[in-house]
Amino acid sequence: MAITEPSQVPRPPGRPRNVAADREIVAATLRLLSREGYDGTSIEAVAAEAGVTRATVYRRYPTKADMVTAAVCEMAQAKDRVLFDNLQTAMGKRTRSLGPGIVSTASPPWPN
C-alpha cells in the first residue's frame, strides 16, 4: 500500500494578490478622502498616492464607490483602537461629504 500526500487546495490561476498593495490602496483612499473629500478622490489619484497602477486598483475595485466603501469599512472594522482613532481623526470633517450616516454608523468593534 502506497502512502500518498494529502491533496492540497489548488491555487487559483494567475499571480497571487499583493497584500501590501491592498493595504496601500485603502490607506491612500482614506488619506485622499481626508484631504480632498469624495469629489476630489479618484481611482487615478488613489493609484498615484498608493504607488500602484490604475489596473491594480481597478482589479480590486471596479468603481470609486466600491473603493471608498471598502476603505471606510476597513476603517470601521479596525481591531486596534489606536488605529481606528487615528483613521477617524484623519478623516475629520471630510466624512460629511461621503453622505449622511455612512461614517456615523461605522463604530469600533469594542464596547465604549
C-alpha positions as a Markdown table, in Angstrom:
| # | Residue | x | y | z |
|---|---|---|---|---|
| 1 | Met | 0.0 | 0.0 | 0.0 |
| 2 | Ala | 1.5 | 3.4 | -1.0 |
| 3 | Ile | 1.3 | 6.4 | 1.2 |
| 4 | Thr | 0.0 | 9.4 | -0.6 |
| 5 | Glu | 0.3 | 13.1 | 0.3 |
| 6 | Pro | -2.8 | 14.9 | 1.4 |
| 7 | Ser | -4.2 | 16.8 | -1.5 |
| 8 | Gln | -3.6 | 20.5 | -1.5 |
| 9 | Val | -6.1 | 23.1 | -2.3 |
| 10 | Pro | -5.4 | 24.2 | -5.9 |
| 11 | Arg | -4.2 | 27.7 | -6.2 |
| 12 | Pro | -6.4 | 29.9 | -8.4 |
| 13 | Pro | -4.8 | 30.8 | -11.8 |
| 14 | Gly | -2.7 | 33.9 | -12.1 |
| 15 | Arg | -0.3 | 35.7 | -9.8 |
| 16 | Pro | -1.3 | 35.9 | -6.1 |
| 17 | Arg | -2.6 | 39.3 | -5.0 |
| 18 | Asn | -0.1 | 41.6 | -3.3 |
| 19 | Val | -1.5 | 42.1 | 0.2 |
| 20 | Ala | 0.8 | 45.2 | 0.7 |
| 21 | Ala | -0.9 | 46.8 | -2.3 |
| 22 | Asp | -4.3 | 46.2 | -0.8 |
| 23 | Arg | -3.3 | 48.0 | 2.4 |
| 24 | Glu | -1.7 | 50.9 | 0.5 |
| 25 | Ile | -4.8 | 51.3 | -1.7 |
| 26 | Val | -7.0 | 51.5 | 1.4 |
| 27 | Ala | -4.6 | 53.9 | 3.2 |
| 28 | Ala | -4.3 | 56.1 | 0.1 |
| 29 | Thr | -8.1 | 56.2 | -0.3 |
| 30 | Leu | -8.5 | 57.4 | 3.3 |
| 31 | Arg | -5.8 | 60.0 | 3.0 |
| 32 | Leu | -7.3 | 61.4 | -0.2 |
| 33 | Leu | -10.8 | 61.4 | 1.3 |
| 34 | Ser | -9.3 | 63.3 | 4.3 |
| 35 | Arg | -7.6 | 65.9 | 2.1 |
| 36 | Glu | -9.8 | 66.2 | -1.0 |
| 37 | Gly | -13.2 | 64.8 | 0.0 |
| 38 | Tyr | -15.2 | 62.3 | -2.0 |
| 39 | Asp | -15.5 | 64.5 | -5.2 |
| 40 | Gly | -11.7 | 65.1 | -5.2 |
| 41 | Thr | -10.9 | 61.5 | -4.8 |
| 42 | Ser | -10.4 | 59.3 | -7.9 |
| 43 | Ile | -9.1 | 55.9 | -8.8 |
| 44 | Glu | -6.3 | 57.5 | -10.7 |
| 45 | Ala | -5.3 | 59.7 | -7.7 |
| 46 | Val | -5.5 | 56.8 | -5.3 |
| 47 | Ala | -3.3 | 54.7 | -7.6 |
| 48 | Ala | -0.7 | 57.5 | -7.7 |
| 49 | Glu | -0.9 | 58.0 | -3.9 |
| 50 | Ala | -0.5 | 54.3 | -3.3 |
| 51 | Gly | 2.3 | 53.8 | -5.7 |
| 52 | Val | 0.4 | 51.2 | -7.8 |
| 53 | Thr | -1.0 | 51.2 | -11.3 |
| 54 | Arg | -4.6 | 52.1 | -12.1 |
| 55 | Ala | -5.1 | 48.5 | -13.2 |
| 56 | Thr | -4.1 | 47.3 | -9.8 |
| 57 | Val | -6.9 | 49.4 | -8.2 |
| 58 | Tyr | -9.5 | 48.6 | -10.9 |
| 59 | Arg | -8.8 | 44.8 | -10.4 |
| 60 | Arg | -9.9 | 45.2 | -6.8 |
| 61 | Tyr | -12.5 | 48.0 | -7.1 |
| 62 | Pro | -14.3 | 48.5 | -10.3 |
| 63 | Thr | -15.8 | 51.8 | -9.2 |
| 64 | Lys | -14.8 | 54.7 | -7.0 |
| 65 | Ala | -17.8 | 54.0 | -4.8 |
| 66 | Asp | -16.6 | 50.4 | -4.3 |
| 67 | Met | -13.2 | 51.6 | -3.4 |
| 68 | Val | -14.4 | 54.2 | -0.9 |
| 69 | Thr | -16.9 | 51.8 | 0.7 |
| 70 | Ala | -14.1 | 49.2 | 1.2 |
| 71 | Ala | -11.8 | 51.8 | 2.8 |
| 72 | Val | -14.5 | 53.1 | 5.1 |
| 73 | Cys | -15.5 | 49.6 | 6.1 |
| 74 | Glu | -11.8 | 48.7 | 6.7 |
| 75 | Met | -11.6 | 51.8 | 9.0 |
| 76 | Ala | -14.7 | 50.7 | 10.8 |
| 77 | Gln | -13.5 | 47.2 | 11.3 |
| 78 | Ala | -10.1 | 48.1 | 12.6 |
| 79 | Lys | -9.4 | 45.8 | 15.5 |
| 80 | Asp | -6.8 | 48.2 | 17.0 |
| 81 | Arg | -8.4 | 51.1 | 18.9 |
| 82 | Val | -5.5 | 53.4 | 18.3 |
| 83 | Leu | -5.6 | 52.7 | 14.6 |
| 84 | Phe | -9.3 | 53.3 | 14.5 |
| 85 | Asp | -9.0 | 56.5 | 16.4 |
| 86 | Asn | -6.1 | 57.7 | 14.1 |
| 87 | Leu | -8.1 | 56.9 | 11.0 |
| 88 | Gln | -11.2 | 58.6 | 12.3 |
| 89 | Thr | -9.2 | 61.7 | 13.2 |
| 90 | Ala | -7.5 | 61.7 | 9.8 |
| 91 | Met | -10.9 | 61.6 | 8.1 |
| 92 | Gly | -12.0 | 64.6 | 10.3 |
| 93 | Lys | -14.8 | 66.8 | 8.9 |
| 94 | Arg | -14.4 | 65.3 | 5.4 |
| 95 | Thr | -16.7 | 62.4 | 6.4 |
| 96 | Arg | -19.7 | 64.7 | 5.8 |
| 97 | Ser | -19.0 | 64.6 | 2.1 |
| 98 | Leu | -19.5 | 60.9 | 2.0 |
| 99 | Gly | -23.2 | 61.1 | 2.6 |
| 100 | Pro | -25.4 | 61.0 | 5.6 |
| 101 | Gly | -24.9 | 58.2 | 8.0 |
| 102 | Ile | -22.1 | 56.3 | 6.3 |
| 103 | Val | -19.3 | 57.0 | 8.7 |
| 104 | Ser | -21.6 | 57.7 | 11.7 |
| 105 | Thr | -22.7 | 54.1 | 11.6 |
| 106 | Ala | -19.0 | 52.9 | 11.5 |
| 107 | Ser | -18.4 | 52.2 | 15.1 |
| 108 | Pro | -15.5 | 50.3 | 16.5 |
| 109 | Pro | -16.0 | 46.6 | 17.3 |
| 110 | Trp | -15.4 | 47.0 | 21.1 |
| 111 | Pro | -17.6 | 48.4 | 23.8 |
| 112 | Asn | -17.2 | 52.1 | 24.8 |
